[in-house]
């Protein structure tokens, strides 16, 4: 079955939006009595700092996944049934991020919390890397008479796939390291985000625009 990518992108965008909404709903203010509102608010804000930090980081990572997902599908000419399933697996693991975010926010110094968070982020990244690999292997990426453009699309896809596997490796390391030092595990999380942010021409909007022009 060969189909276009529009419905897949729309569905994925909706699921990702819901995931972010679920995370932010955990930031609820308790009911305070009138006489202790000021003290209670201060106490609550101090307590919520760990969750807010974990929420902000998870929000950033979900945003990174969404951006890379966005650029990947802009390079595709079509999709197929197996890619649909791979995309669902990717969204499944991403949907668990709010749960692990809450776990880390409630227990920021617990090794098990970081290990679980690292595992979910690992599986989400691996699922996305598999999608990248599949689109290259099955030649689902855009092809035209312009050989230079075809070569650039392939290079961009391979670079993006490689970056995803590097990040997956960093998350893999963060899991056992969490039982040695939670600070090194946190450093792995930050390092994974930095790797995604390293500019290397992967997110080339100009290339995507050229592809759209070719398809018109």
C-alpha positions as CSV (number, residue, x, y, z in Angstrom):
1,X,0.0,0.0,0.0
2,X,1.5,3.3,-1.1
3,X,-0.1,6.5,0.3
4,X,0.7,10.1,0.8
5,X,2.1,11.6,4.0
6,X,-0.4,14.3,4.9
7,X,-2.7,12.1,7.1
8,X,0.3,10.6,8.9
9,X,1.7,14.1,9.7
10,X,-1.7,15.4,10.8
11,X,-2.3,12.5,13.1
12,X,1.2,12.7,14.6
13,X,0.9,16.4,15.2
14,X,-2.4,15.8,17.1
15,X,-1.0,13.1,19.2
16,X,2.1,15.1,20.1
17,X,-0.1,18.1,21.0
18,X,-2.1,15.9,23.4
19,X,1.1,14.5,24.9
20,X,2.3,18.1,25.8
21,X,-1.2,18.9,27.1
22,X,-1.1,15.9,29.4
23,X,2.3,17.0,30.8
24,X,1.2,20.6,31.5
25,X,-2.0,19.4,33.2
26,X,0.1,17.9,36.0
27,X,1.1,21.5,37.0
28,X,-2.0,22.0,39.1
29,X,-2.3,24.6,41.9
30,X,-3.7,23.2,45.2
31,X,-6.7,24.7,47.0
32,X,-5.5,27.1,49.7
33,X,-7.4,28.5,52.7
34,X,-7.6,32.2,52.7
35,X,-5.4,32.6,55.8
36,X,-2.5,30.5,54.5
37,X,-2.6,31.3,50.8
38,X,0.7,33.3,50.8
39,X,2.7,30.7,52.7
40,X,1.1,27.8,50.9
41,X,1.8,29.3,47.5
42,X,5.5,29.8,48.4
43,X,5.7,26.3,49.7
44,X,4.0,24.8,46.7
45,X,6.3,26.7,44.2
46,X,9.4,25.4,46.0
47,X,8.1,21.9,45.8
48,X,7.1,22.1,42.2
49,X,10.6,23.3,41.0
50,X,11.8,19.7,40.3
51,X,8.8,18.8,38.2
52,X,8.9,22.2,36.4
53,X,12.5,21.6,35.4
54,X,11.8,18.0,34.2
55,X,8.7,19.3,32.4
56,X,10.7,22.0,30.6
57,X,13.3,19.5,29.5
58,X,10.7,17.0,28.3
59,X,8.9,19.7,26.5
60,X,12.1,20.7,24.7
61,X,12.8,17.0,23.8
62,X,9.3,16.5,22.5
63,X,9.7,19.7,20.5
64,X,13.0,18.3,19.1
65,X,11.4,15.0,18.1
66,X,8.5,16.9,16.5
67,X,10.8,19.1,14.5
68,X,12.9,16.2,13.2
69,X,9.7,14.2,12.5
70,X,8.4,17.3,10.5
71,X,11.6,17.5,8.5
72,X,11.7,13.8,7.8
73,X,8.3,13.7,6.3
74,X,9.0,16.7,4.2
75,X,11.7,14.7,2.5
76,X,9.3,11.8,1.8
77,X,7.5,11.4,-1.4
78,X,5.2,8.7,0.0
79,X,4.7,6.3,2.9
80,X,3.6,2.7,3.2
81,X,1.9,0.5,5.8
82,X,5.0,-0.6,7.6
83,X,6.1,3.1,8.1
84,X,2.7,3.8,9.5
85,X,3.2,1.1,12.1
86,X,6.8,2.4,12.9
87,X,5.3,5.8,13.3
88,X,2.7,4.4,15.8
89,X,5.5,2.7,17.8
90,X,7.4,6.0,17.9
91,X,4.3,7.8,19.1
92,X,3.6,5.1,21.7
93,X,7.0,5.5,23.3
94,X,6.7,9.3,23.2
95,X,3.3,9.1,24.9
96,X,5.1,7.6,28.0
97,X,7.3,10.7,28.4
98,X,4.7,12.5,30.6
99,X,4.6,9.6,33.0
100,X,8.4,9.4,33.3
101,X,8.6,13.2,33.6
102,X,6.3,13.1,36.6
103,X,8.3,10.3,38.1
104,X,11.6,12.3,37.8
105,X,9.8,15.4,39.1
106,X,8.6,13.6,42.2
107,X,11.9,11.7,42.7
108,X,14.8,13.7,41.1
109,X,17.5,12.1,43.2
110,X,16.3,8.5,42.8
111,X,18.4,6.4,40.4
112,X,15.4,4.3,39.3
113,X,13.6,7.5,38.2
114,X,16.4,8.5,35.9
115,X,16.8,5.0,34.6
116,X,13.2,4.8,33.7
117,X,13.3,8.2,32.1
118,X,16.4,7.3,30.1
119,X,14.8,4.0,29.0
120,X,11.7,5.7,27.6
121,X,13.8,8.4,25.9
122,X,16.1,5.6,24.5
123,X,13.1,3.7,23.0
124,X,11.6,6.9,21.6
125,X,14.9,7.8,19.9
126,X,15.5,4.3,18.6
127,X,11.9,4.1,17.2
128,X,12.5,7.4,15.3
129,X,15.9,6.2,14.1
130,X,14.3,3.0,12.8
131,X,11.8,5.2,10.8
132,X,14.7,7.1,9.3
133,X,16.5,3.9,8.4
134,X,13.3,2.4,6.8
135,X,12.6,5.4,4.6
136,X,16.2,5.2,3.3
137,X,16.1,1.4,2.8
138,X,12.7,1.4,1.0
139,X,13.5,4.5,-1.0
140,X,10.5,6.4,0.3
141,X,12.3,9.7,0.1
142,X,11.6,12.1,-2.7
143,X,13.2,11.5,-6.1
144,X,13.4,13.7,-9.1
145,X,15.3,14.1,-12.3
146,X,17.7,16.4,-10.5
147,X,20.5,14.1,-9.4
148,X,22.1,16.7,-7.2
149,X,18.9,17.1,-5.2
150,X,18.5,13.4,-4.9
151,X,22.0,13.1,-3.5
152,X,21.5,15.9,-1.1
153,X,18.2,14.3,0.2
154,X,20.0,11.0,0.8
155,X,22.9,12.7,2.5
156,X,20.5,14.7,4.8
157,X,18.6,11.5,5.6
158,X,21.7,9.5,6.5
159,X,23.1,12.3,8.7
160,X,19.8,12.6,10.5
161,X,19.7,8.8,11.0
162,X,23.2,8.8,12.3
163,X,22.5,11.6,14.8
164,X,19.5,9.7,16.1
165,X,21.5,6.6,16.8
166,X,24.2,8.7,18.5
167,X,21.6,10.2,20.8
168,X,20.1,6.7,21.4
169,X,23.6,5.5,22.5
170,X,23.8,8.4,24.9
171,X,20.5,7.5,26.5
172,X,21.5,3.9,26.7
173,X,24.6,4.9,28.7
174,X,22.5,7.1,31.0
175,X,20.5,4.0,32.3
176,X,23.3,2.1,34.0
177,X,25.2,5.3,34.9
178,X,22.1,6.4,36.9
179,X,23.0,3.8,39.5
180,X,26.6,5.1,39.7
181,X,25.9,8.9,39.7
182,X,22.7,10.6,39.1
183,X,24.6,13.7,38.0
184,X,26.4,11.9,35.2
185,X,23.0,10.6,34.1
186,X,21.6,14.1,34.0
187,X,24.7,15.1,32.0
188,X,23.8,12.4,29.5
189,X,20.3,13.8,29.1
190,X,21.7,17.3,28.5
191,X,24.3,15.9,26.1
192,X,21.6,14.1,24.1
193,X,19.8,17.4,23.6
194,X,23.0,19.2,22.6
195,X,23.7,16.5,20.0
196,X,20.3,17.2,18.4
197,X,21.0,20.9,18.4
198,X,24.4,20.6,16.6
199,X,23.9,22.3,13.2
200,X,24.8,20.1,10.3
201,X,22.4,21.0,7.5
202,X,19.9,18.3,8.5
203,X,17.0,20.7,9.0
204,X,17.2,22.3,5.5
205,X,14.0,24.2,4.9
206,X,15.4,25.4,1.6
207,X,15.6,21.7,0.5
208,X,12.1,21.1,1.6
209,X,10.8,24.1,-0.3
210,X,12.5,22.9,-3.5
211,X,10.9,19.5,-3.1
212,X,7.5,21.1,-2.7
213,X,8.1,23.2,-5.9
214,X,9.1,20.0,-7.8
215,X,5.8,18.4,-6.7
216,X,3.7,21.2,-7.9
